[in-house]
Amino acid sequence: MLRIIVFGLLMILNITWLHGQNKYVTQTGNISFYSTTPTYQIKAINNEVFASLNIQNGEFIVTAPIKSFHLEQVELEEKIISEVFEAHLYPTASFKGKLKGFTAIDFRKNGSYEIEVSGVLSMHGISRTVQIKGNLEVTDGIVEMSASFYIKPVDYQIKIADEHKDKLAEKVEVVVDLSLSNRSKV
């Protein structure tokens, strides 16, 4: 009976270990957004982004706490984060989707790939289907992912008060930089 229990535990540990081999994660990813108007430039950076890539099925998840965005213009940070993005009501922005063509990427070898992810981008209580092109680089077991794309705040029902209309553009550039490590090595 003891052999059966030990064998069962070893199987569970092995399955858990193998499952961990398929996930690359980070809790210190970077998302920045840039807004340029004729009178103002805003740059906000968030270095507390969680991301997970499952290389077995291509599932890709990103979560960014809104309050972790920090603006270069410190005097505007509280107003933009609390009044425009309403972080107290909508504390996170997230993406959940799939990495297209993930089976063509050999995560065991160094290499660079043009990629596309498709899925749902959610923020400010609104979810929209998006497709984002970017780059993926595997270097010594680390997966670097980067992308740049534009969003319109109006598409996510982000209302810009009159006092901020000259500060936030109609289209905002979003830049994503992630360095993911194999979960079993973290």
C-alpha positions in Angstrom: 0.0 0.0 0.0 2.9 2.4 0.8 4.4 1.7 -2.6 1.1 2.7 -4.3 0.9 6.0 -2.2 4.6 6.8 -3.0 4.1 6.0 -6.7 1.0 8.2 -6.8 2.8 11.1 -5.1 5.7 10.8 -7.6 3.3 10.8 -10.5 1.6 14.0 -9.2 4.9 15.7 -8.7 6.1 14.7 -12.1 2.9 16.0 -13.8 3.2 19.3 -11.9 6.9 19.6 -12.9 6.1 18.8 -16.5 3.2 21.3 -16.5 5.6 24.0 -15.2 8.0 23.2 -18.1 5.3 24.6 -20.5 4.8 28.0 -18.9 7.0 31.1 -19.1 6.1 33.9 -16.7 7.1 37.3 -15.4 5.8 39.6 -12.7 8.0 42.5 -13.7 6.9 43.1 -17.3 6.8 46.6 -18.7 3.9 48.4 -20.4 4.2 52.0 -21.3 1.7 54.3 -22.9 2.4 57.5 -24.8 0.0 60.3 -25.6 1.1 63.2 -27.7 -1.0 66.3 -28.4 0.0 69.7 -29.8 0.3 71.0 -26.2 1.3 68.0 -24.1 3.2 64.7 -24.1 2.4 62.1 -21.5 4.5 59.0 -20.9 3.4 56.4 -18.3 5.3 53.3 -17.3 4.2 50.2 -15.4 6.9 47.7 -14.3 4.6 45.5 -12.3 3.0 43.6 -15.2 2.2 39.9 -14.8 2.4 37.8 -18.0 2.2 34.1 -18.7 2.8 32.2 -22.0 1.9 28.5 -22.2 4.0 27.1 -25.0 1.9 23.9 -25.1 -1.3 25.6 -26.2 -0.3 29.2 -27.0 -2.4 30.7 -24.2 -1.1 34.2 -23.4 -2.2 36.3 -20.5 -1.2 39.8 -19.4 -2.5 41.7 -16.3 -1.5 45.2 -15.5 -2.5 47.1 -12.3 -3.6 50.5 -13.3 -2.3 52.2 -10.1 1.2 50.9 -11.0 1.4 53.3 -14.0 3.7 56.1 -13.2 3.8 59.3 -15.2 6.9 61.4 -15.9 4.6 64.4 -15.0 4.2 63.5 -11.3 1.8 66.4 -10.8 -0.6 64.8 -13.3 -0.3 61.2 -12.2 -3.0 61.1 -9.5 -5.5 63.0 -11.7 -4.9 60.8 -14.8 -4.9 57.5 -13.0 -7.8 58.2 -10.6 -10.0 60.6 -12.6 -9.4 59.5 -16.2 -8.7 55.8 -15.8 -10.8 55.5 -12.6 -8.4 53.0 -11.1 -10.6 52.7 -8.0 -13.4 51.3 -10.1 -11.3 49.4 -12.7 -8.1 48.4 -11.0 -6.6 46.3 -13.8 -6.2 46.1 -17.5 -5.8 42.6 -19.0 -5.3 40.7 -22.2 -6.2 37.0 -22.6 -5.6 35.3 -25.9 -3.5 33.0 -28.1 -0.1 33.3 -29.7 -0.7 32.4 -33.3 1.7 29.9 -34.9 3.3 29.0 -31.6 4.0 25.5 -32.7 6.6 26.9 -35.3 8.7 28.4 -32.4 11.4 26.2 -30.9 11.6 27.5 -27.3 14.7 25.3 -26.7 16.8 27.2 -29.3 17.9 30.8 -29.5 16.0 32.6 -32.3 13.8 35.6 -33.3 10.3 35.5 -34.6 7.6 37.9 -35.8 4.5 37.0 -33.9 0.8 37.9 -33.7 -1.5 37.4 -30.7 -5.2 37.6 -30.9 -7.6 37.8 -28.0 -9.5 40.1 -25.7 -8.1 43.3 -24.3 -10.1 44.5 -21.2 -9.9 47.8 -19.4 -12.2 50.3 -17.9 -14.9 47.6 -17.8 -14.9 47.1 -21.6 -13.6 44.1 -23.5 -12.6 44.2 -27.1 -11.2 41.7 -29.5 -7.8 42.7 -30.8 -4.9 41.4 -32.9 -1.5 42.6 -32.1 1.7 42.0 -34.0 5.1 42.0 -32.3 8.4 40.2 -31.8 9.5 37.2 -29.8 13.1 36.3 -29.1 14.4 33.3 -27.3 17.8 33.7 -25.7 19.3 31.1 -23.5 15.8 30.0 -22.2 14.4 33.5 -21.7 11.5 34.6 -23.9 11.5 38.3 -24.7 8.2 39.6 -26.2 7.7 43.1 -27.5 4.9 44.9 -29.3 3.6 48.4 -30.0 0.0 49.2 -30.9 -2.5 52.0 -30.6 -5.8 52.2 -28.7 -8.5 54.8 -28.6 -9.6 55.7 -25.1 -13.1 56.3 -26.4 -13.3 52.6 -27.5 -13.0 51.7 -23.8 -15.4 54.4 -22.6 -12.6 56.3 -21.0 -14.1 59.8 -20.8 -11.6 62.6 -20.8 -12.8 65.7 -18.8 -12.5 69.1 -20.5 -9.6 70.0 -18.3 -7.6 67.1 -19.6 -8.7 67.1 -23.3 -5.5 69.0 -24.3 -3.4 66.4 -22.5 -4.6 63.1 -23.8 -4.6 62.2 -27.5 -7.5 60.5 -29.3 -5.1 57.6 -30.0 -2.6 56.4 -27.4 0.4 54.3 -28.2 0.9 51.2 -26.0 4.4 49.6 -25.9 4.8 46.2 -24.3 8.1 44.6 -23.2 8.1 41.3 -21.4 11.0 39.1 -20.3 9.5 35.6 -19.4 11.3 32.8 -17.6 10.4 29.2 -17.6 8.2 28.6 -14.5 10.1 25.6 -13.4 13.3 27.7 -13.1 11.7 30.6 -11.3 
